[in-house]
């Protein structure tokens, strides 16, 4: 987890409530987002006067592996992100939020499930970035997800966006949080035709 997620125009409208500058070109398409795809993310910007702003940018999902023959690394464990050399600097200095309508997961029988918020219109995944690329942080699955998969995205509550992006004193606490319960619906079985080309 998480290997695919979804955005739609409702996601875009919710992001517009959070950030002042929204590039509509990034948010107008409804689509599944796969690793190595470009996707909208929420980043922070701070000027010399310490004024802070949230912006929407388009980054690519997945850090390139040091061994170019391997696939991109698209998730990082929240529990160990501060210890891993590949992620530590980003976790300390470059945090972002990944907005989504929901995410997909498959169980051992290849049944496909879609998870979404029970109360909010969008989900907000904690992420980190470097050089225009991002990874989504994952944590132990909660009761909503654990009988399908043992991992799930680290989901932020809307008031935590600013804290996650700008407040390094809150980073460790947020990395330890347990996501709220989610709604889920079965979406069928995984088809070979659904797999992205590598």
C-alpha positions in Angstrom: 0.0 0.0 0.0 -0.6 2.5 -1.4 -0.3 1.5 -5.1 -3.0 3.6 -6.7 -5.4 6.4 -5.7 -8.1 8.5 -7.3 -8.9 12.2 -7.7 -11.9 14.0 -9.1 -13.3 17.5 -9.5 -14.7 17.4 -5.9 -11.1 16.8 -4.7 -10.1 19.9 -6.7 -12.9 22.0 -5.1 -11.8 21.0 -1.6 -8.2 21.8 -2.3 -9.3 25.3 -3.5 -10.7 25.8 0.0 -7.3 25.0 1.5 -4.9 26.9 -0.8 -5.1 30.3 -2.3 -3.3 29.6 -5.6 -4.6 26.6 -7.5 -3.5 25.8 -10.9 -6.7 24.4 -12.4 -4.8 22.6 -15.1 -3.4 20.2 -12.5 -6.8 19.4 -11.0 -9.3 19.2 -13.8 -8.9 15.6 -14.8 -10.6 12.6 -13.0 -8.2 9.8 -13.1 -6.4 7.0 -11.2 -2.9 8.0 -10.2 -0.2 5.3 -10.6 3.4 5.4 -9.4 5.6 7.4 -11.8 2.6 9.6 -12.8 2.4 13.3 -12.3 -0.1 14.4 -9.7 -1.2 17.5 -7.7 0.3 17.9 -4.3 0.1 20.6 -1.6 3.4 22.2 -0.7 4.5 25.0 1.6 6.3 28.2 0.7 7.9 30.6 3.1 9.5 33.9 2.2 12.2 35.9 3.9 9.7 37.6 6.1 8.5 34.2 7.4 5.1 34.6 5.6 3.8 31.1 4.8 1.5 30.0 2.0 0.1 26.7 0.8 0.4 26.1 -2.9 -0.6 23.3 -5.3 2.2 21.9 -7.5 2.5 19.0 -9.8 5.1 16.4 -8.7 5.9 12.9 -9.9 4.9 10.0 -7.6 7.9 7.9 -6.6 11.6 8.5 -5.7 14.0 7.0 -8.3 15.9 4.1 -6.9 19.7 4.5 -6.8 19.8 1.4 -9.0 18.2 2.7 -12.2 17.2 -0.8 -13.2 14.7 -1.0 -10.3 11.2 0.5 -10.0 10.6 3.7 -8.3 10.0 3.7 -4.5 6.5 5.2 -4.1 5.8 4.5 -0.3 7.7 5.0 2.9 6.9 3.6 6.3 6.0 6.4 8.7 7.5 4.4 11.6 11.0 4.3 10.1 11.1 7.3 7.7 13.2 9.4 10.1 15.8 6.6 10.2 16.3 5.7 6.5 18.9 7.7 4.7 16.8 7.8 1.5 13.9 9.6 3.3 15.3 11.2 6.5 16.3 14.6 5.0 12.9 14.9 3.2 11.0 14.0 6.3 12.9 16.7 8.2 12.7 19.5 5.6 10.4 18.7 2.7 6.9 17.5 3.7 3.8 17.8 1.6 0.2 16.6 1.4 -1.3 14.4 -1.3 -5.0 15.0 -1.9 -7.2 12.1 -3.1 -10.8 11.1 -3.4 -9.8 7.7 -2.0 -7.4 4.8 -2.6 -7.4 1.2 -3.8 -6.2 -1.9 -2.1 -6.4 -5.6 -3.0 -6.7 -8.6 -0.7 -5.0 -12.0 -1.0 -7.8 -13.1 -3.4 -7.1 -10.1 -5.7 -10.5 -8.5 -4.8 -10.2 -4.8 -5.3 -11.5 -2.3 -2.7 -11.9 1.4 -2.8 -11.5 3.3 0.5 -12.7 6.9 1.1 -13.5 9.2 4.0 -16.7 8.8 6.0 -17.0 12.5 6.8 -14.8 14.5 4.5 -15.0 14.9 0.7 -11.3 14.1 0.2 -8.5 12.2 1.9 -5.2 14.0 2.7 -2.1 11.7 2.7 1.1 12.7 4.4 4.0 12.7 2.0 7.6 13.8 1.5 9.4 15.1 -1.5 12.7 15.9 -3.2 13.5 17.3 -6.7 9.9 17.3 -7.9 9.1 13.7 -6.8 7.1 12.5 -3.8 6.3 9.4 -1.8 3.3 8.7 0.3 3.8 7.7 3.9 2.1 4.5 5.2 1.2 3.2 8.6 -0.3 0.1 10.1 -3.8 -0.5 8.8 -6.7 0.5 11.0 -9.9 -1.6 11.6 -11.4 -0.4 8.3 -8.5 -1.7 6.2 -6.6 -4.4 8.0 -8.6 -7.4 6.8 -7.8 -6.3 3.2 -4.2 -5.2 3.7 -1.8 -4.6 6.6 -0.7 -1.1 5.5 -2.6 2.1 4.6 -1.7 5.8 3.9 -1.0 8.0 6.8 -4.1 10.2 6.6 -4.1 13.8 7.9 -7.1 15.7 9.3 -7.6 19.0 7.5 -6.4 21.1 10.4 -3.1 19.1 10.3 -2.1 20.3 6.8 -0.4 23.4 8.0 1.2 21.6 11.0 2.5 18.8 8.8 4.0 21.1 6.2 5.4 23.9 8.3 5.8 22.7 11.9 8.8 20.4 12.4 8.0 20.1 16.1 4.8 18.2 15.2 6.4 15.8 12.7 7.1 12.9 15.0 3.6 13.1 16.7 1.9 13.1 13.3 4.0 10.2 12.1 2.6 8.2 15.0 -1.0 9.0 14.5 -3.7 6.4 13.6 -6.0 7.3 10.8 -9.7 7.5 11.3 -12.1 4.8 10.2 -12.9 4.8 6.4 -15.7 3.7 4.2 -15.0 0.9 1.7 -16.6 -0.6 -1.3 -15.6 -3.5 -3.4 -14.6 -2.6 -6.9 -14.1 -6.0 -8.5 -11.1 -8.1 -9.2 -7.7 -7.0 -10.4 -7.3 -7.4 -14.1 -4.0 -7.8 -15.9 -5.2 -5.0 -18.1 -5.4 -2.6 -15.1 -1.7 -2.8 -14.4 0.3 0.2 -15.5 3.1 -0.3 -18.1 6.6 -0.2 -16.5 
